[in-house]
Amino acid sequence: VQLQASGGGLVQAGGYLRLSCATSGRTFGSYTMGWFRQLTGKEREFVAAVSWSGGSPLYTDSVKGRFTISRDNAKNAVHLQMNSLKPEDTAVYYCAAREYGLDTFASLFDYWGQGTLVTVSS
């Protein structure tokens, strides 16, 4: 599985961005998909994840009510809609995939895309 993230950029606090992750592979529909973020010198942090069915997504507490993860199995894509952005959301965002159920640990995800930088100015 190959993943390609896009949609990052510079936005003012309170603004929004929509990240997308395009995937290759005929078994995309069976994978759990996740978004993580990382600041330089810090560990990769879980943001959100969605199961193969799209139901009952998981979010880290700091983004609940602001971010929404969704997937389009027909287009082999997963998205992260980020609203009401805050400066503390600034990070490199990565999409990831794993063959099994929902999880929040980066070490349990098997495939990773390159990151896309999100910068939120105050």
MDTraj code that builds the backbone (N, CA, C; nanometers):
import mdtraj as md
import numpy as np

residues = "VAL GLN LEU GLN ALA SER GLY GLY GLY LEU VAL GLN ALA GLY GLY TYR LEU ARG LEU SER CYS ALA THR SER GLY ARG THR PHE GLY SER TYR THR MET GLY TRP PHE ARG GLN LEU THR GLY LYS GLU ARG GLU PHE VAL ALA ALA VAL SER TRP SER GLY GLY SER PRO LEU TYR THR ASP SER VAL LYS GLY ARG PHE THR ILE SER ARG ASP ASN ALA LYS ASN ALA VAL HIS LEU GLN MET ASN SER LEU LYS PRO GLU ASP THR ALA VAL TYR TYR CYS ALA ALA ARG GLU TYR GLY LEU ASP THR PHE ALA SER LEU PHE ASP TYR TRP GLY GLN GLY THR LEU VAL THR VAL SER SER".split()
xyz = np.array([
    [0.0854, -0.1191, 0.0000],
    [0.0000, 0.0000, 0.0000],
    [0.0888, 0.1238, 0.0000],
    [0.0616, 0.2140, -0.0918],
    [0.1343, 0.3406, -0.0964],
    [0.0382, 0.4532, -0.0631],
    [0.0841, 0.5468, 0.0181],
    [0.0006, 0.6567, 0.0639],
    [0.0623, 0.7891, 0.0227],
    [-0.0216, 0.8828, -0.0171],
    [0.0245, 1.0148, -0.0592],
    [-0.0649, 1.1200, 0.0046],
    [-0.0085, 1.1936, 0.1005],
    [-0.0842, 1.2963, 0.1701],
    [-0.0689, 1.4309, 0.1022],
    [-0.1733, 1.5121, 0.1115],
    [-0.1704, 1.6460, 0.0530],
    [-0.2683, 1.7350, 0.1285],
    [-0.2611, 1.8653, 0.0995],
    [-0.3589, 1.9579, 0.1546],
    [-0.3070, 2.0471, 0.2660],
    [-0.1834, 2.0284, 0.3081],
    [-0.1290, 2.1131, 0.4119],
    [-0.1057, 2.2542, 0.3613],
    [-0.0763, 2.3446, 0.4539],
    [-0.0503, 2.4824, 0.4153],
    [-0.0470, 2.5722, 0.5362],
    [-0.0475, 2.7006, 0.5074],
    [-0.0452, 2.8033, 0.6118],
    [-0.1846, 2.8618, 0.6260],
    [-0.2350, 2.8681, 0.7475],
    [-0.3681, 2.9215, 0.7720],
    [-0.3678, 2.9976, 0.9037],
    [-0.4529, 3.0958, 0.9132],
    [-0.4637, 3.1706, 1.0377],
    [-0.5462, 3.0933, 1.1397],
    [-0.5224, 3.1210, 1.2657],
    [-0.6002, 3.0583, 1.3723],
    [-0.7490, 3.0824, 1.3482],
    [-0.8281, 2.9787, 1.3700],
    [-0.9706, 2.9857, 1.3431],
    [-1.0089, 2.9409, 1.2041],
    [-0.9107, 2.9253, 1.1186],
    [-0.9357, 2.8828, 0.9816],
    [-0.9497, 2.7327, 0.9689],
    [-0.9491, 2.6855, 0.8442],
    [-0.9689, 2.5437, 0.8207],
    [-0.8800, 2.4966, 0.7060],
    [-0.8547, 2.3673, 0.7090],
    [-0.7849, 2.2974, 0.6015],
    [-0.8453, 2.1586, 0.5873],
    [-0.8317, 2.1030, 0.4691],
    [-0.8763, 1.9653, 0.4454],
    [-0.7587, 1.8867, 0.3905],
    [-0.7133, 1.7918, 0.4679],
    [-0.6065, 1.7039, 0.4242],
    [-0.6649, 1.5828, 0.3528],
    [-0.5934, 1.5371, 0.2532],
    [-0.6354, 1.4186, 0.1798],
    [-0.5200, 1.3200, 0.1732],
    [-0.5548, 1.1936, 0.1665],
    [-0.4552, 1.0888, 0.1538],
    [-0.5027, 0.9936, 0.0451],
    [-0.4309, 0.9925, -0.0647],
    [-0.4619, 0.9014, -0.1746],
    [-0.3832, 0.7732, -0.1546],
    [-0.4462, 0.6617, -0.1829],
    [-0.3791, 0.5337, -0.1615],
    [-0.3826, 0.4494, -0.2878],
    [-0.2885, 0.3609, -0.2960],
    [-0.2881, 0.2616, -0.4028],
    [-0.3091, 0.1251, -0.3406],
    [-0.3508, 0.0312, -0.4176],
    [-0.3728, -0.1019, -0.3625],
    [-0.5188, -0.1395, -0.3665],
    [-0.5462, -0.2598, -0.4070],
    [-0.6842, -0.3027, -0.4251],
    [-0.7536, -0.3365, -0.2947],
    [-0.6800, -0.3407, -0.1840],
    [-0.7411, -0.3801, -0.0578],
    [-0.7623, -0.2621, 0.0358],
    [-0.7647, -0.1401, -0.0203],
    [-0.7797, -0.0210, 0.0632],
    [-0.9013, -0.0338, 0.1531],
    [-1.0087, -0.0864, 0.1016],
    [-1.1334, -0.0934, 0.1762],
    [-1.1261, -0.1772, 0.3022],
    [-1.0240, -0.2585, 0.3166],
    [-1.0126, -0.3440, 0.4349],
    [-0.9209, -0.2857, 0.5416],
    [-0.8595, -0.1710, 0.5151],
    [-0.7620, -0.1144, 0.6068],
    [-0.8245, -0.0107, 0.6999],
    [-0.7765, -0.0110, 0.8225],
    [-0.8001, 0.1025, 0.9104],
    [-0.7063, 0.2147, 0.8670],
    [-0.7586, 0.3360, 0.8595],
    [-0.6782, 0.4516, 0.8188],
    [-0.6666, 0.5494, 0.9342],
    [-0.5510, 0.6111, 0.9454],
    [-0.5300, 0.7051, 1.0540],
    [-0.4527, 0.8273, 1.0102],
    [-0.4643, 0.9299, 1.0914],
    [-0.3836, 1.0514, 1.0765],
    [-0.3047, 1.0721, 1.2051],
    [-0.1783, 1.1051, 1.1892],
    [-0.0900, 1.1359, 1.3007],
    [-0.0215, 1.2689, 1.2706],
    [0.0368, 1.3289, 1.3722],
    [0.1102, 1.4523, 1.3489],
    [0.2358, 1.4519, 1.4346],
    [0.3320, 1.5309, 1.3902],
    [0.4611, 1.5309, 1.4573],
    [0.5272, 1.6668, 1.4474],
    [0.5763, 1.7125, 1.5586],
    [0.6602, 1.8313, 1.5623],
    [0.8053, 1.7862, 1.5679],
    [0.8946, 1.8694, 1.5176],
    [1.0359, 1.8369, 1.5161],
    [1.0828, 1.8079, 1.6581],
    [1.1472, 1.6941, 1.6740],
    [1.2014, 1.6583, 1.8031],
    [1.1029, 1.5929, 1.8978],
    [0.9795, 1.5759, 1.8509],
    [0.8782, 1.5140, 1.9358],
    [0.8289, 1.3851, 1.8731],
    [0.7636, 1.3034, 1.9546],
    [0.7106, 1.1783, 1.9037],
    [0.5867, 1.2027, 1.8176],
    [0.5634, 1.1081, 1.7274],
    [0.4454, 1.1165, 1.6439],
    [0.3206, 1.0957, 1.7299],
    [0.2227, 1.1817, 1.7103],
    [0.1049, 1.1860, 1.7950],
    [-0.0194, 1.1438, 1.7166],
    [-0.1012, 1.0592, 1.7771],
    [-0.2262, 1.0181, 1.7146],
    [-0.3215, 1.1366, 1.7042],
    [-0.3900, 1.1461, 1.5898],
    [-0.4906, 1.2501, 1.5702],
    [-0.6298, 1.1883, 1.5533],
    [-0.6434, 1.0974, 1.4565],
    [-0.7739, 1.0388, 1.4275],
    [-0.7553, 0.9088, 1.3511],
    [-0.8560, 0.8226, 1.3603],
    [-0.8527, 0.6977, 1.2857],
    [-0.9951, 0.6559, 1.2520],
    [-1.0081, 0.5833, 1.1412],
    [-1.1388, 0.5359, 1.0975],
    [-1.1233, 0.3932, 1.0472],
    [-1.2203, 0.3094, 1.0822],
    [-1.2151, 0.1697, 1.0419],
    [-1.2532, 0.1545, 0.8947],
    [-1.2440, 0.0332, 0.8452],
    [-1.2727, 0.0080, 0.7046],
    [-1.4159, 0.0470, 0.6688],
    [-1.5073, 0.0372, 0.7648],
    [-1.6475, 0.0683, 0.7368],
    [-1.6788, 0.2168, 0.7465],
    [-1.5883, 0.2927, 0.8067],
    [-1.6121, 0.4357, 0.8240],
    [-1.6881, 0.4709, 0.9505],
    [-1.7313, 0.3714, 1.0250],
    [-1.8099, 0.3989, 1.1431],
    [-1.7241, 0.4187, 1.2670],
    [-1.7787, 0.4901, 1.3667],
    [-1.7168, 0.5089, 1.4991],
    [-1.5700, 0.5493, 1.4927],
    [-1.5375, 0.6595, 1.4305],
    [-1.3981, 0.7030, 1.4270],
    [-1.3473, 0.7414, 1.5655],
    [-1.2168, 0.7376, 1.5806],
    [-1.1498, 0.7771, 1.7036],
    [-1.0792, 0.9103, 1.6825],
    [-1.0779, 0.9916, 1.7880],
    [-1.0079, 1.1195, 1.7837],
    [-0.9309, 1.1397, 1.9134],
    [-0.8177, 1.2067, 1.9036],
    [-0.7528, 1.2504, 2.0251],
    [-0.8360, 1.3646, 2.0846],
    [-0.8325, 1.3774, 2.2157],
    [-0.9216, 1.4731, 2.2823],
    [-0.9064, 1.6163, 2.2309],
    [-0.7853, 1.6550, 2.1980],
    [-0.7605, 1.7950, 2.1623],
    [-0.8240, 1.8357, 2.0296],
    [-0.8679, 1.7394, 1.9491],
    [-0.9267, 1.7746, 1.8193],
    [-1.0750, 1.7388, 1.8113],
    [-1.1285, 1.6768, 1.9127],
    [-1.2704, 1.6388, 1.9102],
    [-1.3575, 1.7622, 1.8924],
    [-1.4541, 1.7510, 1.8028],
    [-1.5432, 1.8627, 1.7754],
    [-1.4887, 1.9605, 1.6723],
    [-1.3617, 1.9476, 1.6368],
    [-1.3012, 2.0369, 1.5367],
    [-1.2579, 1.9621, 1.4113],
    [-1.2093, 1.8420, 1.4277],
    [-1.1596, 1.7626, 1.3146],
    [-1.2578, 1.6503, 1.2831],
    [-1.2656, 1.6156, 1.1558],
    [-1.3489, 1.5034, 1.1132],
    [-1.2710, 1.4188, 1.0133],
    [-1.2596, 1.2898, 1.0434],
    [-1.1957, 1.1977, 0.9503],
    [-1.3034, 1.1262, 0.8707],
    [-1.2788, 1.1077, 0.7431],
    [-1.3739, 1.0376, 0.6585],
    [-1.2967, 0.9603, 0.5524],
    [-1.3634, 0.8635, 0.4932],
    [-1.2971, 0.7853, 0.3893],
    [-1.3933, 0.7617, 0.2744],
    [-1.3368, 0.7462, 0.1584],
    [-1.4127, 0.7167, 0.0376],
    [-1.3491, 0.5922, -0.0227],
    [-1.4071, 0.4779, 0.0077],
    [-1.3469, 0.3521, -0.0382],
    [-1.3516, 0.3383, -0.1897],
    [-1.4496, 0.4009, -0.2520],
    [-1.4588, 0.3941, -0.3989],
    [-1.3431, 0.4677, -0.4654],
    [-1.2932, 0.5707, -0.3965],
    [-1.1829, 0.6497, -0.4525],
    [-1.0505, 0.6229, -0.3825],
    [-1.0485, 0.5233, -0.2931],
    [-0.9247, 0.4885, -0.2212],
    [-0.8625, 0.6107, -0.1540],
    [-0.9442, 0.6849, -0.0825],
    [-0.8946, 0.8075, -0.0212],
    [-0.9501, 0.8237, 0.1196],
    [-0.8735, 0.8925, 0.2013],
    [-0.9179, 0.9292, 0.3347],
    [-0.8890, 1.0779, 0.3538],
    [-0.9766, 1.1461, 0.4255],
    [-0.9649, 1.2903, 0.4421],
    [-0.9661, 1.3276, 0.5891],
    [-0.9094, 1.4424, 0.6182],
    [-0.9164, 1.4981, 0.7529],
    [-0.9585, 1.6437, 0.7387],
    [-1.0828, 1.6717, 0.7724],
    [-1.1325, 1.8089, 0.7720],
    [-1.0965, 1.8714, 0.9054],
    [-1.0222, 1.9797, 0.9007],
    [-0.9746, 2.0445, 1.0227],
    [-1.0325, 2.1848, 1.0292],
    [-1.1204, 2.2069, 1.1237],
    [-1.1844, 2.3371, 1.1436],
    [-1.1365, 2.4006, 1.2734],
    [-1.1613, 2.5281, 1.2856],
    [-1.1236, 2.6016, 1.4079],
    [-0.9796, 2.5721, 1.4473],
    [-0.8920, 2.5843, 1.3518],
    [-0.7517, 2.5492, 1.3760],
    [-0.6876, 2.6420, 1.4778],
    [-0.5968, 2.5838, 1.5546],
    [-0.5249, 2.6561, 1.6587],
    [-0.3747, 2.6490, 1.6310],
    [-0.2988, 2.7437, 1.6820],
    [-0.1527, 2.7371, 1.6616],
    [-0.0927, 2.6055, 1.7081],
    [-0.1492, 2.5466, 1.8114],
    [-0.0959, 2.4199, 1.8620],
    [-0.1253, 2.3016, 1.7702],
    [-0.2034, 2.3232, 1.6658],
    [-0.2236, 2.2190, 1.5654],
    [-0.1108, 2.2154, 1.4628],
    [-0.0225, 2.3129, 1.4687],
    [0.0892, 2.3180, 1.3754],
    [0.1760, 2.1937, 1.3895],
    [0.1987, 2.1256, 1.2774],
    [0.2780, 2.0023, 1.2779],
    [0.2855, 1.9494, 1.1358],
    [0.3678, 1.8486, 1.1182],
    [0.3640, 1.7693, 0.9958],
    [0.2618, 1.6580, 1.0179],
    [0.1679, 1.6463, 0.9278],
    [0.0611, 1.5476, 0.9397],
    [0.0896, 1.4306, 0.8448],
    [0.0721, 1.3096, 0.8984],
    [0.0966, 1.1870, 0.8233],
    [-0.0306, 1.1029, 0.8182],
    [-0.0565, 1.0431, 0.7034],
    [-0.1619, 0.9426, 0.6985],
    [-0.0965, 0.8050, 0.7072],
    [-0.1718, 0.7106, 0.7599],
    [-0.1186, 0.5780, 0.7840],
    [-0.2287, 0.4742, 0.7679],
    [-0.1873, 0.3503, 0.7463],
    [-0.2832, 0.2417, 0.7272],
    [-0.2392, 0.1188, 0.8046],
    [-0.3372, 0.0440, 0.8513],
    [-0.3067, -0.0829, 0.9151],
    [-0.4140, -0.1828, 0.8751],
    [-0.3766, -0.3096, 0.8777],
    [-0.4642, -0.4138, 0.8250],
    [-0.5703, -0.4579, 0.9231],
    [-0.5602, -0.4179, 1.0481],
    [-0.6526, -0.4665, 1.1473],
    [-0.7380, -0.3528, 1.1999],
    [-0.7921, -0.3681, 1.3215],
    [-0.8912, -0.2751, 1.3718],
    [-0.8343, -0.1423, 1.4161],
    [-0.9257, -0.0600, 1.4666],
    [-0.8890, 0.0735, 1.5118],
    [-0.7830, 0.0680, 1.6200],
    [-0.6891, 0.1608, 1.6122],
    [-0.5882, 0.1735, 1.7159],
    [-0.5321, 0.3142, 1.7129],
    [-0.4629, 0.3503, 1.8180],
    [-0.4087, 0.4854, 1.8275],
    [-0.2567, 0.4875, 1.8361],
    [-0.1943, 0.3720, 1.8329],
    [-0.0491, 0.3644, 1.8453],
    [0.0164, 0.3639, 1.7086],
    [0.1066, 0.4596, 1.6879],
    [0.1732, 0.4706, 1.5592],
    [0.2486, 0.3432, 1.5234],
    [0.3031, 0.2770, 1.6243],
    [0.3836, 0.1575, 1.5985],
    [0.3010, 0.0419, 1.5429],
    [0.1703, 0.0505, 1.5544],
    [0.0826, -0.0562, 1.5062],
    [0.0309, -0.0312, 1.3646],
    [0.0685, 0.0798, 1.3065],
    [0.0306, 0.1087, 1.1684],
    [0.1435, 0.0634, 1.0761],
    [0.1046, -0.0026, 0.9684],
    [0.2009, -0.0715, 0.8830],
    [0.2535, 0.0150, 0.7686],
    [0.1732, 0.1059, 0.7213],
    [0.2089, 0.1832, 0.6032],
    [0.1931, 0.3321, 0.6324],
    [0.2859, 0.4099, 0.5770],
    [0.2888, 0.5533, 0.6035],
    [0.3109, 0.6303, 0.4746],
    [0.2449, 0.7457, 0.4670],
    [0.2720, 0.8382, 0.3590],
    [0.3753, 0.9401, 0.4024],
    [0.4177, 1.0220, 0.3074],
    [0.5051, 1.1320, 0.3452],
    [0.4208, 1.2366, 0.4160],
    [0.4774, 1.3203, 0.4913],
    [0.4005, 1.4170, 0.5669],
    [0.3605, 1.5375, 0.4850],
    [0.2608, 1.6078, 0.5352],
    [0.2213, 1.7349, 0.4786],
    [0.2182, 1.8361, 0.5921],
    [0.2807, 1.9509, 0.5704],
    [0.3000, 2.0482, 0.6776],
    [0.1768, 2.1375, 0.6927],
    [0.1299, 2.1465, 0.8141],
    [0.0212, 2.2383, 0.8495],
    [0.0787, 2.3421, 0.9457],
    [0.0641, 2.4678, 0.9098],
    [0.1121, 2.5760, 0.9939],
    [-0.0040, 2.6692, 1.0243],
    [-0.0317, 2.6881, 1.1520],
    [-0.1413, 2.7751, 1.1948],
    [-0.0813, 2.8957, 1.2651],
    [-0.1032, 3.0114, 1.2104],
    [-0.0484, 3.1333, 1.2677],
    [-0.1485, 3.1970, 1.3631],
    [-0.0944, 3.2618, 1.4635],
    [-0.1817, 3.3234, 1.5652],
    [-0.2174, 3.4660, 1.5274],
])
top = md.Topology()
chain = top.add_chain()
for i, resn in enumerate(residues, 1):
    res = top.add_residue(resn, chain, resSeq=i)
    for name in ("N", "CA", "C"):
        top.add_atom(name, md.element.get_by_symbol(name[0]), res)
traj = md.Trajectory(xyz[None], top)
